[in-house]
Amino acid sequence: MNRIDRLTAIILMLQSHRVVTADKMSAHFAISLRTVYRDIAALGEAGVPIIAEAGVGYSLMRSYNVPPIMFTEAETAALFMSGEITEQFGDDSLKKNLEGALLKVRAALPERHKNYLSQLGNRMKIWSRANGFQSEQSLMPVQEAVVRRRCITIEYNSGGRGDITKRTVEALGLVFYGQQWHLIAWCRLREAMRDFRLDRMQSWEILPETFFRHKDFSLSDFLKDEVEECSLTPFQIECERWVLERILHEMPCQIESKQELTGSRFLIKGQAYSLEWLAKWLIRMGTSAIVRSPVELRQLIVAEAEKIVRSYK
C-alpha cells in the first residue's frame, strides 16, 4: 500500500471507530509507531482535524466528514462475495438488510464496476447444502440484543430431542460454527453460561430489560477457554483415498498427521473432542474408514452399527 492510500485508510479507520490507538494502526498497516506518528502529523498539516489524547489514542472531530468513497474493482468484488456468502449462511433478517445495503452500493458505482459485478455474478457462485436455518428471522434481532445488552426469553429445544424449556437469557455473543449460528448467553434458569443454537429456538422475544453483569465478558476468551477445557482423545484412522479429503476438511477434530500406506490407503492421526460424536460421524464412511485406536471408539462404532441392524430387523 502506498502512502496516499494508507493516509486515506487511516482517515476511514478513525471515522469508523470512536478512538484508535497508535499500536492498533501500527499492527493494522504493518508499519512502525514512528511511521504512524509521521502519518498523523501529515494528516494534521493537510487540515484533517485529528484529536490526540495522551494514553487514550486518536479520534476525528465529530463534525468532520470524509467525501463519498469510491470503491476499487477488488473492493466491489469483495462486497459481492459477502452477499453470496450471506445468501448461504445467513437467515432472512440478515439477507434482507444486506441486500438493501448492496443495492445502495450498486447504485453509486460507476458503470464499469457495475459491468464487472454482472460478469462476476454469472461466473461465480457459493453453494452449500441447506442447513435448516434459512427461513428464520432471529439473527439480526438477536444481534441487536447482544449489542444493546438486552435479555431474551426463549423456548429452547435442548439437544434437538424435543425437550422444550422456557428460559430467560442475557445475550453476550454470537458465533457461527458447525454450519449454524450460536448464541452465547448467561442462562438464568441454569445459572451458568450456555451455548444456544438459533435453529433450536422454538420461539423468542427480545425484552426491554437490560442487564449490567458480565461487563468484562470477552467472547474470544470464552471460546478459547471452551476449547482448552475440552479433554482430547488421541485416535488413529485408516481410510481409503476417497474418504481422505472429507476427514481432513470436514471431520471436527484436530488432525495431527497423515501417512500414505500401500494400496491407496492412508493413516490419519489426530485428537477428538467427543468420541461419541466421532463414532456417529465415522459410521457413515462404512468400511472405507477403519478405526485402529482407541478401543473405546471402535466399541462405540460397533454399538452404533448394532443399533442400525436392530432397527431393520
C-alpha positions in Angstrom: 0.0 0.0 0.0 1.4 3.4 -1.0 1.4 6.3 1.4 -1.6 8.1 -0.2 -3.7 5.0 0.1 -2.6 4.5 3.7 -3.4 8.0 4.7 -6.9 7.7 3.3 -7.3 4.4 5.1 -6.2 6.0 8.4 -8.9 8.6 8.0 -11.5 5.9 7.3 -10.3 3.9 10.3 -10.6 7.0 12.5 -14.1 7.7 11.2 -15.2 4.1 11.8 -14.0 4.0 15.5 -14.5 6.3 18.4 -10.9 6.0 19.4 -7.9 4.3 17.7 -4.6 3.7 19.3 -1.2 4.1 17.6 -0.5 0.5 18.4 -3.6 -0.6 16.5 -2.7 1.4 13.5 0.8 0.1 13.5 -0.5 -3.5 13.6 -3.2 -3.0 11.0 -1.0 -1.3 8.4 2.2 -3.3 9.3 4.2 -0.1 9.9 6.3 1.2 12.8 4.9 3.5 15.5 7.3 6.2 14.2 5.6 6.0 10.8 2.2 6.2 12.4 3.2 9.4 14.2 4.5 10.9 10.9 1.3 10.0 9.1 -0.9 11.5 11.8 1.2 14.7 11.6 0.9 14.8 7.8 -2.9 14.5 8.0 -3.0 17.3 10.6 -0.9 19.5 8.3 -3.4 18.7 5.5 -6.3 20.0 7.6 -7.7 16.8 8.9 -9.0 17.6 12.5 -7.5 14.7 14.4 -7.8 14.8 18.2 -4.9 13.2 20.2 -5.4 12.3 23.8 -2.4 11.1 25.8 -2.8 7.5 27.0 -6.0 7.0 25.1 -5.5 7.4 21.3 -6.6 9.3 18.3 -10.1 10.4 17.1 -11.7 12.6 14.5 -13.6 15.7 15.3 -17.3 14.8 15.1 -18.1 17.5 12.6 -15.6 16.2 10.1 -16.9 14.0 7.2 -15.0 12.1 4.6 -16.1 12.7 1.0 -18.1 9.9 -0.7 -16.0 6.7 -1.1 -15.1 5.3 -4.5 -14.7 1.5 -4.5 -12.0 -0.3 -6.4 -12.9 -3.3 -8.5 -11.4 -5.6 -5.9 -13.4 -3.9 -3.1 -16.6 -4.2 -5.2 -16.0 -7.9 -5.8 -15.4 -8.4 -2.0 -18.8 -6.8 -1.3 -20.5 -9.0 -3.9 -18.9 -12.1 -2.3 -20.1 -11.1 1.1 -23.6 -11.1 -0.3 -23.2 -14.5 -1.8 -21.8 -15.9 1.5 -24.7 -14.4 3.4 -27.2 -15.9 1.0 -26.0 -19.4 2.1 -25.2 -18.9 5.8 -27.4 -16.0 6.9 -31.1 -16.0 7.9 -33.8 -13.9 6.2 -33.3 -11.0 8.5 -29.6 -10.7 7.6 -30.2 -11.4 3.9 -32.8 -8.6 3.6 -30.7 -6.0 5.3 -27.5 -6.8 3.4 -29.4 -6.9 0.1 -30.7 -3.4 0.7 -27.3 -2.2 1.6 -25.7 -3.7 -1.6 -28.4 -2.2 -3.8 -27.5 1.2 -2.5 -23.8 0.5 -3.1 -24.5 -0.7 -6.7 -26.5 2.4 -7.4 -23.4 4.6 -6.5 -20.9 2.5 -8.5 -19.5 3.8 -11.9 -20.8 1.9 -15.0 -17.5 -0.1 -15.4 -17.8 -1.5 -11.9 -21.5 -2.4 -12.5 -20.5 -4.4 -15.6 -17.7 -6.1 -13.7 -20.2 -7.2 -11.0 -22.6 -8.5 -13.6 -19.9 -10.6 -15.2 -18.7 -11.8 -11.8 -22.3 -12.8 -10.8 -22.6 -15.0 -13.9 -19.3 -16.8 -13.3 -19.0 -17.3 -9.5 -21.4 -18.9 -7.0 -21.1 -20.1 -3.5 -23.1 -23.3 -2.9 -23.8 -25.4 0.2 -26.5 -27.7 1.4 -29.3 -26.1 3.2 -28.6 -26.1 6.9 -32.2 -25.9 8.2 -31.8 -22.3 9.2 -32.7 -20.4 6.1 -36.1 -19.0 6.8 -35.8 -17.9 10.4 -35.9 -14.2 11.3 -33.9 -14.2 14.5 -30.3 -13.4 13.6 -30.5 -9.6 13.3 -32.8 -9.0 16.3 -30.6 -11.3 18.4 -27.5 -9.5 17.2 -29.1 -6.2 18.3 -29.9 -7.7 21.7 -26.2 -8.7 22.1 -25.0 -5.2 21.3 -27.6 -3.4 23.5 -27.2 -6.0 26.3 -30.9 -7.0 26.3 -32.5 -10.0 27.8 -34.3 -12.6 25.7 -36.9 -15.1 26.6 -36.6 -18.3 24.6 -38.4 -21.7 24.3 -35.4 -23.9 23.6 -35.3 -27.5 22.2 -32.4 -28.8 24.2 -30.1 -31.1 22.2 -32.7 -31.3 19.5 -34.5 -34.0 21.5 -37.9 -32.3 21.7 -37.4 -31.3 25.4 -38.7 -27.7 25.3 -37.7 -25.4 28.2 -38.6 -21.8 28.6 -35.8 -19.6 30.0 -34.6 -16.0 30.1 -31.0 -15.4 29.0 -28.6 -12.5 29.0 -27.3 -12.2 25.4 -23.5 -11.8 25.3 -22.2 -13.0 21.9 -23.0 -14.7 18.5 -20.8 -17.3 16.9 -21.1 -19.2 13.6 -19.7 -22.7 13.6 -20.7 -26.2 12.6 -23.0 -24.7 9.8 -25.1 -22.9 12.5 -25.4 -19.7 14.4 -25.0 -20.0 18.2 -26.0 -17.5 20.9 -23.6 -17.4 23.8 -25.6 -16.2 26.8 -25.9 -16.4 30.6 -28.9 -18.6 31.3 -30.9 -17.6 34.4 -32.6 -21.0 34.6 -29.3 -22.9 34.8 -27.3 -20.0 36.5 -24.4 -20.7 34.0 -23.0 -19.7 30.7 -24.7 -21.6 27.8 -24.4 -22.1 24.1 -27.8 -22.0 22.3 -28.2 -22.9 18.6 -30.5 -20.4 17.0 -32.3 -23.0 14.9 -33.3 -24.8 18.1 -35.1 -21.7 19.5 -38.7 -22.6 19.0 -39.8 -19.1 19.9 -38.1 -16.0 21.3 -38.8 -12.4 22.4 -36.4 -9.6 23.0 -37.3 -8.0 26.3 -36.9 -4.3 27.2 -34.9 -5.3 30.2 -31.2 -4.7 30.1 -28.5 -6.4 32.2 -25.4 -4.9 33.8 -23.5 -8.0 34.7 -20.7 -9.6 32.7 -19.1 -6.2 31.7 -15.7 -7.9 31.5 -17.0 -10.8 29.3 -14.8 -11.5 26.3 -16.2 -13.7 23.5 -12.7 -14.5 22.3 -11.5 -15.6 25.7 -14.7 -17.6 26.3 -14.2 -19.6 23.1 -10.6 -20.1 23.8 -11.4 -21.4 27.3 -14.0 -23.7 25.9 -11.5 -25.3 23.5 -8.8 -25.6 26.2 -11.2 -27.2 28.7 -12.2 -29.9 26.3 -10.4 -33.2 27.1 -8.9 -34.5 23.8 -8.6 -38.2 23.0 -5.9 -39.4 20.5 -7.1 -41.6 17.6 -5.8 -43.4 14.6 -7.9 -44.0 11.5 -7.0 -45.9 8.4 -9.0 -44.8 5.3 -9.3 -45.1 1.6 -8.2 -42.2 -0.7 -11.8 -41.0 -1.5 -12.5 -40.5 2.2 -9.2 -38.7 2.9 -10.4 -35.2 1.9 -13.6 -35.5 3.9 -11.7 -36.5 7.0 -9.1 -33.7 6.6 -11.6 -30.9 5.9 -15.0 -32.0 7.4 -14.3 -34.1 10.5 -14.5 -31.8 13.6 -11.2 -33.0 15.1 -7.6 -31.8 15.4 -5.7 -33.6 12.7 -2.0 -34.1 13.5 -0.6 -36.1 10.6 -1.4 -38.2 7.6 0.7 -41.1 6.2 0.3 -42.8 2.9 0.1 -46.6 3.1 0.1 -49.3 0.4 -3.0 -49.9 -1.7 -4.1 -46.2 -1.9 -4.9 -46.1 1.9 -3.9 -43.5 4.4 -3.3 -43.4 8.2 -4.7 -40.4 9.9 -3.6 -39.4 13.5 -5.4 -36.8 15.5 -7.3 -35.9 18.6 -11.1 -35.9 19.1 -13.2 -33.7 21.4 -16.0 -36.3 21.6 -15.6 -40.0 20.8 -19.4 -40.4 20.8 -19.8 -37.7 18.1 -16.9 -39.0 16.1 -18.3 -42.5 16.1 -21.6 -41.3 14.6 -19.7 -39.3 12.0 -17.3 -42.1 11.0 -20.0 -44.8 10.7 -21.3 -43.0 7.6 -18.0 -43.9 5.9 -18.7 -47.7 6.2 -15.6 -49.8 5.7 -13.8 -47.1 3.9 -12.6 -45.7 7.2 -11.5 -48.1 9.9 -10.5 -47.0 13.5 -7.3 -48.5 14.7 -7.4 -46.8 18.1 -8.6 -46.2 20.7 -10.6 -49.3 21.6 -13.4 -47.1 23.1 -14.0 -45.5 19.7 -14.2 -48.9 18.0 -16.7 -50.1 20.6 -18.9 -47.1 20.1 -19.0 -47.7 16.3 -19.9 -51.4 16.9 -22.7 -50.3 19.3 -24.0 -47.8 16.7 -23.9 -50.4 13.9 -25.8 -52.9 16.1 -28.5 -50.2 16.7 -28.9 -49.9 13.0 -29.1 -53.6 12.5 -31.7 -54.0 15.2 -33.8 -51.2 13.7 -34.0 -53.1 10.4 -34.9 -56.5 11.9 
